[in-house]
Structures are given as structure tokens and as C-alpha cells.
Amino acid sequence: MAVLGAALILSTVSARAWDFDRESYEEDAGTNFILLFSPEHAIYGVGMGGGTWLRGTPVFGDYAARLYWNDIEKGLYSGVGMTLRIMPRWTFAPFAGGGGNYNHALTSEVDEPDPDFPKRGESYWSWHAEGGVRFWLHERRQFLDLAWRQTWSSMRGERDYTLIVASFGTGILPGR
């Protein structure tokens, strides 16, 4: 009986510890449509994302899903990822941030692998750092982001790349 009582007390205490009210800490930042391409490789694609502001701060988080062609890997990929930015809440807002992605291969491995790029066409993780600017349009209900992103691949070889990322979205700038 004592064990059952202790388990009941522990579950009640831990349930209170996990009682998290998202609206107390976060503000919805809307959704966006993403275009990405590399100026140095044939990497291009599209995506959809959604953002969240940390209430009362310039901290912004964006999660996204994307579909893209990576010519370094000679493959079509789907990816999911998260980016955190420091971005002021201005009409013209420069930002800097970083994040990571999981990129799932939708095409199979290349039949004749290049020795410089073993195991091409496999899924991989990537990390990125970015800098850019956000423009708020139409009474701060729509926005345009332009960013330069350096991406590092988890795969061996010369597989890192640069992306230009443009996104257009809707939302309401917090504090309006």
C-alpha cells in the first residue's frame, strides 16, 4: 500500500511539473512558403514552415519541411528542420541564427559511386548558420525573408554547401 501511495504522489508531482502553458511563453509567428537554391551547386527546392516568437524577446524559432534536389548527392530529398534566430521585431529586421535538419533520401544510391563521395544518395543530417533580413509588408501582416545559409553535411567528403533562402509568409508581428 505504501508503494502505491508513493507512486500516486510522484505521478501527481510530476504531472504538475509538466503542466506547461505554451501561450505564457510563446507567440505564434505564422506560416511561410520557402524557396531555396544554391549559387554554387545544383541544389534547389521548396518548403513550408511555421514560426514562433519567444514572448517579449527577439528570439524566433522556425520549423520547416522541404523537398529538394541535391546535385552533390545526385538525389531527391525530403527534409525537416528547425532554425533559431535572434531577430528584432522591426519592420526591416536583420537576423542571425542557426539550426539543423534531417534530410531523407527519396532516391536510391548511385550505381557507380565516385570515390570522393562514397555512399551518395543516403539520408543525412545537416547543420547551418544563417544571416539575412525580414521585411514586413501590408501593415505587418505579411513578410518576406531573404537569407544566406551555410550548411554542413554529416556525410564524408566535400559535401557542404551554401544556400540562398527566400520565404514569404503571413502572420502578425507580435506587439501589434
N, C-alpha and C positions, 0 to 999 in steps of 0.2 A: 504494500500500500504506500509506503514511503517513497518508493521508486516512482510510482505512478504520480504521486503528488509533486515530486521534484520535476518530473517530465512536463507536467501541466504548467508549473510555474515557469520553467525555462522556455516553453513554447510561447507563453504569454509575453514574457520579457522580450524574446527575440522578435516576436510579431510587432511589438511596439517600436523596436529598433529599426525595422524595415518599413515602417509606415512613412513613406516618402511622398510629400505633396509637391509634384513637379511644378505646378503653377506658382509656388512660392519662390522658386529659384530660376525658372526658365521662361522665356517668351518666344512664341512661335515667330519664325522669320520668313515663312512662306516657302514656295516651291520654285524650282528653276529647271530650265531646259539647257543642256550643256553641249557645246561643240568643242572638240579637241583635235589638234593636229600638231605634227612635229615639223619644224622648219628644216631639220637635217635628215630625217628618215621618213619613209612612207608609213607613218602611223597616223591614223585618223579615226574618228568615231563620234558617237552621240551618247547622251546620257540624260538621266532625270535625277533630281536631288531635292532635298529639303533641308531647311536650316533652323537653328535655334540660337537665340541670344541667351547668355547668362545674365539674368536680370540685374540692371543697374551697372553693368560693366561693358567694356569694349571687347569682351570675349565672345566669339561667334563660332559655332560648330556647324558643319555641313556634312551630311551623309549623302551618298550618291550610288547609283547603279549605272553601268555603262556597257556599251557594246562597241568594240573597235577592232580594227585590223592593225597588227604589228608586223611590219615587214622585216624587222630584225629577226623575229621568230618565225616568219612565214606562216602566221596563223591568225585565226579569228578568235577573239576573246570576249568573255563577259567578265565584268569586274564589279566588286562592291568595295566601298571605302569610306573613310572619314577624314575630314580636314578640320583642324582648329586654327583660327585666325585671331590676331589682335587687329581690330578694325574699329576706328572711331565711328560714332553714329552721326556722321555729317552727310550732306547732300553729295559732296565729292569726297570719298573716303579712301585713302591709301590703306593697304593692308599687307601684312606679312604673316605667314603661317606654315604649317606642315602637317603631314598625316601619313596614312598608309592605305594600301589596297590589297585585296586578294584578287588575282586575275586567273580565271578558269579557262583553260583551252577548250574551244569548241571544235577545233580541227585536230587531226591526228599528227603524230610526229612525222617529220620529213623523212622520206625513204633513204636518201643518201646524205647523212649528216655531214656538215662541214666540220673538220677537226677543231676549228677555232670556236665553234658554237655547238658543243655536244648537247644532245637531248633537246633539240629545238622542238617547239610545238607543245611543251609541257606547261602545266599551270605553274604560277609563281607568285610570290609576294613582292610588293614594291613599296618603297618609302619615298616621300617627296617633300621638298621645301618650295615655297612659292611666294611671290610678291606680285602685287597688282593694285588695281583701283576699282572701286564701285561707284557708279553714277546712279543716283536716284532720279527717276523720271515721273512725270504725271502726278504731281502733288505727293510724291514719296510713296506711291503705291506700286510702282514697277521699278525694276533695277536692271542694270547691265554691269556685269563683271568682266574685266579683262585681266588675265594673269599670265605670268611666265612661270613655268613649273619645271624644276629639275627633278628627275625621277631616277632612283637607284633600284636595280633589279636584284632579286635574291639568287638569280642564276649566274653561273660562272661565265667568264668571258666578257667581251666588250658589249654589254647589253644595256647600259644606262642610256637615257635619252632625255631630251628637252621637249616640253610641250607648251603650246600656246593654248590657253583655255579661255573660251568666251561663253558666258552664260547669261540668259535672260530670264527674269523671274518676276513673280508677283508676291506681294506681301505688304505689310505696313511697318514702316520704320518705328520701332518702339519709342515711346515718349510722344507720339503724335495722337 
